[in-house]
């Protein structure tokens, strides 16, 4: 069992780098057994962040990462929210909060694109934002398909992507 937070982070990264449809079950077991995910909410948050990164830049395996999230959502107990707090948070809630934070962060980053004076920098940053947006939305869709997330979440995301009536959504929103 990995005890050190940095070792757990390295293990998570290595496991996610090896993740394929064929290895998902075995590697998910490795995550559960070696990374303190059952008792450490910060380790679970780190894993969720890494999964969001992988979904953005490895679009071919979004379904595999959704399978891993679905398995973790059913396997992991609730975490104590904070010291002395009466509420607890499940892996599913941590995952949804991270997706929402990521989505909102990307929105503000998109608004800040005009601050880039150099066109190539602006385009590169825009492409990164687009990849991240599409990856996050694809993960949410895959989670809906697996029953981890309710359809209401998908509707809220779609409403956000499509924007208000009589406005034209951004290219990355349309693709997502």
KABELQUI-V436260 format. One record per residue. N is the residue number from 1. OMEGA is omega in whole degrees, -180 to 180 (none if undefined). BURIAL is # if it has 16 or more other ideal C-beta (glycine too) atoms within 10 Angstrom, else .. Layout:
# KABELQUI-V436260
[[N OMEGA BURIAL] [N OMEGA BURIAL]]
This chain:
# KABELQUI-V436260
[[1 179 .] [2 -177 #] [3 -177 .] [4 -178 .] [5 179 .] [6 177 .] [7 179 .] [8 180 #] [9 178 #] [10 178 .] [11 179 #] [12 -179 #] [13 179 .] [14 179 .] [15 -179 #] [16 178 #] [17 180 .] [18 -171 .] [19 172 #] [20 178 .] [21 -178 .] [22 -175 .] [23 -171 .] [24 -177 #] [25 -179 .] [26 -178 .] [27 175 #] [28 175 #] [29 179 .] [30 177 #] [31 -179 #] [32 -175 .] [33 -172 .] [34 -169 #] [35 176 #] [36 -178 #] [37 -179 #] [38 -176 .] [39 -174 .] [40 -179 .] [41 180 #] [42 175 .] [43 178 #] [44 178 #] [45 177 #] [46 179 #] [47 179 #] [48 178 #] [49 178 .] [50 179 #] [51 177 #] [52 176 #] [53 -179 .] [54 180 #] [55 -179 #] [56 -171 #] [57 177 .] [58 -175 .] [59 -179 .] [60 -176 .] [61 -179 #] [62 178 #] [63 179 #] [64 179 #] [65 176 #] [66 176 #] [67 179 #] [68 179 #] [69 179 #] [70 180 #] [71 -180 #] [72 -180 #] [73 179 #] [74 -175 .] [75 -172 .] [76 177 #] [77 176 .] [78 179 .] [79 172 #] [80 -174 .] [81 177 .] [82 -180 .] [83 176 .] [84 -179 .] [85 -178 .] [86 -178 .] [87 174 .] [88 -180 .] [89 178 #] [90 176 #] [91 179 #] [92 179 #] [93 177 .] [94 -180 #] [95 -180 #] [96 178 #] [97 179 .] [98 178 #] [99 179 #] [100 178 #] [101 180 .] [102 -179 #] [103 180 #] [104 178 .] [105 179 .] [106 177 #] [107 180 .] [108 176 .] [109 179 .] [110 178 #] [111 -178 .] [112 -179 .] [113 -178 .] [114 179 .] [115 179 .] [116 -179 .] [117 -178 .] [118 -176 .] [119 -178 .] [120 176 .] [121 -180 .] [122 180 .] [123 179 .] [124 179 .] [125 178 #] [126 178 #] [127 178 .] [128 179 .] [129 180 #] [130 179 #] [131 -179 #] [132 179 #] [133 -179 #] [134 179 #] [135 -180 #] [136 -180 #] [137 178 #] [138 178 #] [139 179 #] [140 178 #] [141 179 #] [142 177 #] [143 175 #] [144 -179 #] [145 -179 .] [146 178 .] [147 179 .] [148 -178 #] [149 -180 #] [150 -180 .] [151 180 .] [152 178 .] [153 179 #] [154 178 #] [155 179 .] [156 179 .] [157 180 #] [158 178 .] [159 179 .] [160 -179 #] [161 -177 #] [162 176 .] [163 -179 .] [164 178 .] [165 179 .] [166 173 .] [167 179 .] [168 179 .] [169 179 .] [170 -178 #] [171 -179 .] [172 176 #] [173 180 #] [174 180 .] [175 -180 .] [176 none #]]
